[in-house]
Amino acid sequence: MALNASLEGLNRDYTERYGFSDPEEYLMKAPKGLSHELVDVISRYKGEPDWMRAFRHEALDVFLAKPMPRWGNSAMLDAIDFADIHYYVRATDGQGKTWEEVPEGIKNTFDRLGVPQAERKFLAGVTAQYESEVVYHSIRDDLTKKGVIFTDMDSGLREHPEIVKRFFSKIIPARDNKFAALNSAVWSGGSFIYVPPHTRVEIPLQAYFRINARNMGQFERTLIIVDEGSYVHYIEGCTAPTYSTDSLHSAVVELVALKDAHIRYTTIQNWSTNVYNLVTKRAHAHEGAVVEWVDGNLGSKLTMKYPAVFLMGARAHGEVLSIAFAGDGQHQDAGAKMVHLAQNTTSRILSKSISKGRGRSSYRGLVKVAPRATGCKTSVECDALLIGEEARSDTYPTMEVAEQDVRVEHEARVSKLADEQLFYLESRGLTPDQARLTIVNGFIEPFVRELPMEYAVELNRLIELEMEGSVG
Amino acid sequence: MNDQLRIPVLSLRDVHVSIDGNEIVKGLSLDVFPGERHALMGPNGSGKSTLASALAGHPAYTLTGQILLDDQPIHDLPPHERARAGLFLGFQYPVAVPGVQVATFLRLAVNARRGREVPIREFRKELQAAFEALDVPGGFASRYLNDGFSGGEKKRLEILQMLMLQPRFAVLDETDSGLDVDALKVVSEGIRLAAGPDAGVLLITHYQRILNHVQPTHVHVFVKGRLVKSGGPELATHVEEHGYDGLAEAA
């Protein structure tokens, strides 16, 4: 019954299910370390236009000049050894359009992760990235016929330079933060999506990101543009082998929802606990547009991620629904940013975190309302659940409201897995494990019900493993 | 009379309960036979609720003595095993568990009690029947457990659980508190339905009121951790008219 009994780690079967690794038989593996020479190598290798190469070099200078952030978990951040990372690794020479075209070892990996199975069942398009490059890509013909573009970012740059040039780095400039700069310098892979006006992509598109090598850095770059009155749901998942040395994942994700467009972006982040996950995600929502970030953070050593929506046009709506699960040795520093720049814009943040054992989770959020952005509404709700005496949760909410005519709601709660709840459930015959799991499932229910059913099932399974066999 | 029937469904033998070194229940022995409904009455602070929680196995309490359910000792079992054996505690203040639907929770509880996976259709049918018996709207099933429930709704849900779990013995802790007359009637009817002719009930209450509906076979007066008087239904009437004062001195 004792609540301070430490619970077993999340993903008790991580090594078996996700944490395995393939032998490294690579076409190209850049030596460890970061330099302008490396940037040239990557850009030349990819055959990029001059403007992109120049952009990379500038970004590297920004990265080198910018100090490490002095907020957040400095001890963990300072432990990153940028000289000890491979910044570019290419495993295959081409991209499969069918899984048969993907080298067998890599295909088996994605099989084991369930990617082709999910694709057959409920996805309209898939990209699978392995190390630095997308190794598999498919999209349903009917979407292509409607003019929907879904490809990897490198192909996007080659095949649709006019769209890419117009939006790339316009939402998140390289100088936005140190890790956005790093990504801008060495980016590779990621997704490029364009949905033409008045087109609903009813079935989700998915990208799966896999790190395999030790001391790997993965820097995918995603750009999604949804034109007037259109809709897309994009899902990303990620895993990596469990190693004793650290890897780095630093993505930049830019979304543009044009007038009355709707983007839902769902992430189930389940990196192994040796991966730093330092990601910048931001959306522009134009007039009447809706952008939703549905963000689940289960894995990684340190995650720093604050999905943002800039509400650029009247009546735009932004939403962030997130859960974070921090076990021993993990710090989930996650949150959201809502920036109201136009009248009658609305936003909602619902952030749930579970810390257990010696895990730590932080909510870091910003809600900003610009002068003259009248009639805005925003609600922020943070819920933290602590399991065990050493678990930790912090909340850093920031509100900058420069307009009077605004409705702001903010609610923050920290609760401990309560003895009285456990006793109530146990008095009905539930074992202590069942009781704990029931309470935790109830806690994350507002998040889980937003997921497609298959992902909800998978998430519940992961949580169940987490709570299973906990000392009673 | 059949000898088998003379085995108490619940037997307490010299039960003492303490918390943080303070003894609250100071030696209680009681036999409840199948079909009997015992009322335990007493003033505030007499230790009634402590007794109820301790019988169900609340970890905060230390209990000595014996609890036999159908002649089997259960005092060393954890709460969930007592429940599976057929003990039910109706809470005075049922706890909210947000995000957990009533039906989801009840299915886990029913499966646990019966020791088998009850097929979903069978479960739904039973749940529907229980809703009707207790005059509860079907929407209850998808609400979150006790979350945002009124006092009366919580008590109805307790009795609904009892009906679904078919306990051998139910301890109902102040189930009548906070109920209006109509709700009281429904709840009393539920208690009668849930506690069949072979089960036993210990109804802990402050007031005579519910006893008019449930009609106890035995009434006990419990003061300062001890039984001070036991008798038939007439004892409840006596308490209602004269209070506990005269009886309390015996403690």
Interface residues (C-beta under 8 A of the other chain):
Chain A: M1 A418 D419 E420 Q421 F423 Y424 L425 E426 S427 R428 G429 L430 T431 P432 Q434 A435 T438 I439 N441 G442 F443 I444 E445 P446 G472
Chain B: S53 A56 G57 H58 P59 A60 P78 P79 H80 R82 A83 R84 F88 L89 F91 P94 V95 V97 P98 G99 V100 T104 F105 L108 A109 A112 R113 Y144 L145 Q161 L165
